[in-house]
């Protein structure tokens, strides 16, 4: 078994520990991968653990010298393409101690998967950024799609994560995006309230500019809810698909601008935290949608 797995670029394996040992030793025996290689895979979050007899969910594990005992279960989800993926670096916008605000570039993930989490903004911050010389845990409280750039919050305590999540869930935040769409958008503000997956979803969009030569409108979109792909789905459904959107967009027109990423950027965020208001605006030089619109 181990020899065949060590030659594979993609595999998943679940097994039960037979003899007391360390995590790194049993993984090396079961997969045939070198311990040095496995250390990197563990750090990148593709190994999971469940203790024998415990009624608990499977948890991600990174500690190579973790002691394992007979009956424990180990899961490894190994994909070289995922583990070797390049990671665009985020930029710190503001440090509010219990939470921080970042610019998430396109291509950086908000959430990991069973195959790893090193390509997420939270893990990048934990591993690569020091706050006054110290590391902090980083917890995601809201998400941006992989192809979306812009402002995102990270909590640094579980209490802060709870309060911030409640603010987002309770619609106590204001989120504004800038978007480039195909077509000449109306000059009057439009509101879209089509439910998404049977849940209420409300988006307000107004035109900021129009490029007649390219037939592309620059919009400001304010969302009252945060459903999955809400802006992308609402605008596409209204006949104004986002430029560069490969899922809900216009493939034929997107092909004319192949070099452009999806034109969707989170530019403004207002929230209340511990009875104090906070507002954050994305610096213009980091607004990829705006910069792409002006260089069309």
Secondary structure, DSSP 4 states (H G I P E B T S, - for coil): -HHHHHT-SEEEEEEE--S-EEHHHHHHHHH---HHHHHHHHHTT-EEEE-TT--S--EE---TT-EE-TT-EEEEEEEHHHHT---PPPEEEEE-SSEEEEEE-TT-BSS-BTTBSTTBHHHHHHHH--BTTB----EE-S---TT-EEEEEEESSHHHHHHHHHHHHTT-EEEEEEEEEES---SS-EEE---BTTB---EEEEEEEEETTTTEEEEEEEESS--TTHHHHHHHHTT-PBTT-TTTS-HHHHGGGTT----EEEEEEEEEETTEEEEEE--GGG-HHHHHHHT-
